[in-house]
Amino acid sequence: MSRFSGFPAHIEHHVGRVRGADSRDATGPDGTRDRGYHLVHCDHHDGSHVSMLTSGLRDHLAGAPLPQELVCTAHADQALHARHLVAVVAELLVGSRSRIGYGALVVNDRTLLPDTEIAGALAGPHPYLADTFDIVPYAGEPALQLITLIPVTRPESQLVARAGSDALYDQWEHHDVDLTDLYRRS
């Protein structure tokens, strides 16, 4: 039994039903290649949200205190956008053989998701799920860390660069921002 064998049950307990996963194959400029991880689609218990996450990314990230996987939660009708955001950040991490930690900001110079203002993501604990979601245990010890990618707009990323992520969290809380709405305004 692998120390990651509890990962699927952990996801289904906290998030909901695993609907399926994309293959490890990705299409690159030279044809199909093995990206080394799956993109997993989960339907939340509430029926109105989905989470897209990686499975197998943990094998490619160097230097993390705990192996990591990425997750992004969005409205159910925005699953493709959540998938794209997770895939972009995962590819960046695999390509650079690096890890991501809470508070890290991954931002593009233009919007990443068509018809939205989302230009990147802020890495952190999941803003809506229980604290126990962020760490997958094995034999009573932490085995895997789930890093949530919270979509951010360009102005939000600039606020983080200027004043830190706490300032952005304060703004989100003050304005009661739905962080799962990828079509939200800045």
Secondary structure as GFF3:
##gff-version 3
##sequence-region A 1 186
A	DSSP	alpha_helix	7	14	.	.	.	ID=ss1
A	DSSP	beta_strand	16	21	.	.	.	ID=ss2
A	DSSP	beta_strand	25	28	.	.	.	ID=ss3
A	DSSP	beta_strand	31	34	.	.	.	ID=ss4
A	DSSP	beta_strand	38	44	.	.	.	ID=ss5
A	DSSP	beta_strand	49	55	.	.	.	ID=ss6
A	DSSP	three_ten_helix	57	59	.	.	.	ID=ss7
A	DSSP	beta_strand	68	75	.	.	.	ID=ss8
A	DSSP	three_ten_helix	76	78	.	.	.	ID=ss9
A	DSSP	alpha_helix	79	96	.	.	.	ID=ss10
A	DSSP	beta_strand	105	107	.	.	.	ID=ss11
A	DSSP	beta_strand	118	124	.	.	.	ID=ss12
A	DSSP	three_ten_helix	131	133	.	.	.	ID=ss13
A	DSSP	beta_strand	135	138	.	.	.	ID=ss14
A	DSSP	beta_strand	141	153	.	.	.	ID=ss15
A	DSSP	alpha_helix	154	163	.	.	.	ID=ss16
A	DSSP	alpha_helix	165	174	.	.	.	ID=ss17
###
